[in-house]
C-alpha cells in the first residue's frame, strides 16, 4: 500500500530547488514564520551572540589549564587548576599510586558491560554471566586479596566510588527487582501484598532518609559487635531502593507482553518458574534494556547522595576541594566541572539507550 | 490463569504463602531482638517521649515562632512546614518553567525548539546535588547587605537572602491562607450546586471565576467584619541586616531554585510528550476551521494534552517533595535535617526519628496519590 502511494506521489513531487532557494525557504518557514516569531528569533540570536562568546571565553579561551598554584590563574577566565592539580584525587581517591591500574581496569570492565548490550547476536547467557561476575571481579580488583595486595576501603573516593556504587547497585538490584515485579503480579495474595507494601513504601520516602537509615540504623539491627563498612551499607541501601523502582519498570514490561505468550507456555505444560524463566523474562528483559539503562542513569545521579552520610564520592571530593584554603575562590569552576562531567556521561548513556530502543522498534515492525 | 484448581494446588499455595510469611516474620523477629539488645547496651530508652524535651538548637528559618527552648516536637513541626513551603514554592516555579520549556520544545521556531532542547537535556542530566551546590555558591556570591539589589525599595536581594515585606502579625498569614482555601472550596461548592440545578445545559459552567471570587472575597469579608488591623511591614536596612519583613534564607533560595530547574526539565519532557501525543488530525482540523497557530495551541491542543499528563506531573510533584530533603546538603532545616539530622544526633533515638521522617513522607505521598486517584477516577467517568 505504501509502495503504491509512493509510486503515485513521486512524479508529482516538485522539482528539487537549488540549495540557496531551499535554505531560504527553510529559514523563512523555520525562523521567521510570522512577525512575532521573527522578533523572538532576532532576540534569541542577539542573546546568544552576547552570552555564547562570553561563556566560551570564560570556559576555554581565557581559562587557565596549566599551572601549579592559584597565583598562576588568569583572573579573567576560569581556573581549572583545582581540577587538573587534583585530577588523581578526583578519579582514584586516596588509592595507592602503584595500584591504580586496578581501578582503571575496573572502569574498563564496567564500561564494556554497556558495550556488550550493543551486540544483538551475543549469547544472552554470556551477557548474564558477564554481568553477574562484574561486581565481584570489580570488588576483588578494588579491595584486593586473593593474590592482589589489599587496599582499605577507607581509601576509596572520587569517581571510583561513583562507578562502583552505580554498577554494582544496578546489577544486584536486577534479580531483586525481577522477584519483586513477579511477586507484585503473583496469584498468591500474601506474596502480592508484601511486594506491593515494600515497593510503595520505598518509593514514597526520599533516598536520603534511606541513606540515613544505612548510616545510623542498620548497626542497631545487626547482632551486637558486628559492624560492616559504611560503603557496603550504603551499597545495600542503593540496591534495595533501586530494586523497588526497577520492579515498577519491569512490571510495565510484564504487562505489555501479549497474553498469548502465557497461554502458549501453559498449553505446553510449563510450570510457573519455567514459564517465567524461559519464555516471559527473556522477552521482557530484552524489551526493557532501554528503560533499565535510563534507570541506571537515575541511579548514577542518585549515587551523589552518598556524600551526605560521609562516603566521599566525586561530589564529596569536589566539595572538600572547594573549601581548601588554596582553591576556596574557585568553587564555581569546580561545580561547573562536576556538571559537565555528569552531563557528558548521562547524556551519552541516554542517547545510547534511545538508540537501542529505536533499533528494537525497527526490528519488531 | 487456570479457572479450575485442584485441592492439591490450593494446599501448595497455602503452604507457599505460609512459608513466605514465616520467613518475613522470622527476619523481623531477628532484627527486632537485635535492636532491643543493642538499645539496652547503648542505654537508649525507646519511645517517643523525647519529643517533649527541650530541643536546644536554632533553626534559621521558621514559619512559626521557634526558639532553641522549644521542644523537639516543635522543631519537627518547623521542619515539616519548611519542607512543605519549599515544596510548594518549587512546584509552582517548576510548573511555570517546565511548561514554558515544554511549549518551547514543540514551537514552530527551529531556534527556540533547539535552544529549549539543549537546556532541558543539560538540566536533567546533571544530578540534583550538583544543581544545589552550584546554586548555593551563586546565591552566596551575591553582593552583601550594603549593596543589595532592591526592587522598588521594598524587596531586597543579597547574600543574606531575599527580604520581602510581610504582615506585622505573622500568624495572620496562616489564617488568611486558611480562609482562602475555605473560600475556594465554597466557590467550588457553588459551582457544583449551580450545575446540579441546571442539568439541561449539558456542559459545566466555568469554574475559575467562582473559585477566584471565593478565594478573594472570604478573607476580605472576614477581615472587614472582624475589624482586625493588618499592616504591611516594609523591611528597612539596619546595620548588617534588615528590620521588619521576612527574609528567605540563602539555603532556601538555593534549594528552591535547584529543585525548580531540575524538575522543570522533567515537566518539560512530560509536556512535550503529551502535546506530541495529540493526534495530528487535530491540528489539521483546526487549520481547516481557520484557527491561528496560537489559538490552536491554546484552545485545542493544550486542553487535550492536559489529561494524559496529570499522572506523570503528579509523580514529578511527589519527587519534588521527596527531593526537598536535599536541604540537608546545604544545611537548610527541613524535615530530614531537623528531625532526621540534628534531633537524631542529639538524642540518639535513631529508630524513632527515622520512622517519624519516613512516616511523614509516606503520609504526604499517600495524600497526594489518593487525591490523584480520585481525580483520575472522575476524569475517567467524565469520558475524557
Contacts between the chains, C-beta under 8 A, distances in Angstrom:
chain1	res1	chain2	res2	distance
A	30	B	108	7.5
A	30	B	109	7.0
A	30	B	110	3.8
A	30	B	111	7.9
A	31	B	109	6.5
A	31	B	110	6.0
A	31	B	111	6.0
A	33	B	108	5.5
A	33	B	109	7.2
A	34	B	293	8.0
A	37	B	108	6.8
A	37	B	109	5.1
A	40	B	109	6.3
A	40	B	112	6.6
A	41	B	109	6.2
A	41	B	111	5.4
A	41	B	112	7.7
A	44	B	111	5.4
A	44	B	112	6.6
A	44	B	115	6.4
A	45	B	111	7.2
A	48	B	115	7.9
A	187	B	13	7.4
A	188	B	13	5.7
A	188	B	16	6.1
A	188	B	17	5.0
A	188	B	20	7.6
A	189	B	17	7.3
A	190	B	17	4.0
A	190	B	20	5.9
A	190	B	21	5.7
A	191	B	16	7.7
A	191	B	17	6.5
A	191	B	20	5.6
A	194	B	20	6.9
A	194	B	24	6.4
A	201	B	358	8.0
A	201	B	362	6.7
A	203	B	365	7.9
A	204	B	318	7.7
A	204	B	322	7.8
A	204	B	361	6.1
A	204	B	362	4.9
A	204	B	365	3.6
A	204	B	366	7.2
A	205	B	322	7.1
A	205	B	357	7.8
A	205	B	358	4.7
A	205	B	361	4.6
A	205	B	362	6.3
A	205	B	365	7.9
A	206	B	322	4.1
A	206	B	323	6.8
A	206	B	325	4.0
A	206	B	336	6.7
A	206	B	361	6.2
A	207	B	322	7.7
A	208	B	325	4.5
A	208	B	326	6.7
A	208	B	328	6.2
A	208	B	336	5.5
A	208	B	340	7.8
A	209	B	325	6.6
A	209	B	336	5.9
A	209	B	340	6.0
A	209	B	354	6.3
A	209	B	357	5.1
A	209	B	358	5.4
A	209	B	361	6.8
A	212	B	336	7.2
A	212	B	340	5.3
A	212	B	341	7.7
A	212	B	344	7.6
A	212	B	354	6.0
A	212	B	357	7.9
A	213	B	354	5.4
A	216	B	344	6.6
A	216	B	350	4.5
A	216	B	354	7.2
A	217	B	350	4.9
A	217	B	351	6.3
A	217	B	354	5.7
A	219	B	38	7.3
A	220	B	34	7.3
A	220	B	35	5.0
A	220	B	38	4.8
A	220	B	39	6.9
A	220	B	350	6.2
A	220	B	351	6.6
A	221	B	31	4.4
A	221	B	34	5.3
A	221	B	35	5.3
A	221	B	38	7.8
A	222	B	34	6.0
A	222	B	38	7.9
A	223	B	34	5.6
A	223	B	37	7.9
A	224	B	34	7.3
A	224	B	37	5.7
A	224	B	38	5.7
A	224	B	41	6.1
A	262	B	1	6.2
A	263	B	1	7.4
A	266	B	1	6.2
A	266	B	2	7.6
A	297	B	125	7.6
A	301	B	126	7.9
A	301	B	127	3.9
A	301	B	128	7.3
A	302	B	127	7.5
A	304	B	127	4.4
A	304	B	128	7.9
A	304	B	129	4.4
A	304	B	130	6.9
A	305	B	129	6.4
A	305	B	326	7.6
A	307	B	129	7.5
A	308	B	328	6.0
A	308	B	329	6.2
A	315	B	127	7.5
A	315	B	129	5.5
A	315	B	130	6.6
A	315	B	133	7.4
A	318	B	133	8.0
A	319	B	133	6.5
A	322	B	137	7.9
A	331	B	137	4.9
A	332	B	134	7.7
A	332	B	137	5.9
A	332	B	138	7.8
A	332	B	141	7.7
A	335	B	130	6.4
A	335	B	133	5.6
A	335	B	134	4.3
A	335	B	137	6.1
A	336	B	134	7.6
A	338	B	126	7.9
A	338	B	130	4.9
A	338	B	133	8.0
A	338	B	134	8.0
A	339	B	122	7.9
A	339	B	126	4.7
A	339	B	130	5.3
A	339	B	134	6.7
A	342	B	125	6.5
A	342	B	126	5.1
A	342	B	127	5.6
A	342	B	130	6.2
A	343	B	121	8.0
A	343	B	122	6.0
A	343	B	125	4.8
A	343	B	126	5.5
A	346	B	125	3.8
A	346	B	126	7.6
A	347	B	121	6.1
A	347	B	125	4.8
A	350	B	125	6.8
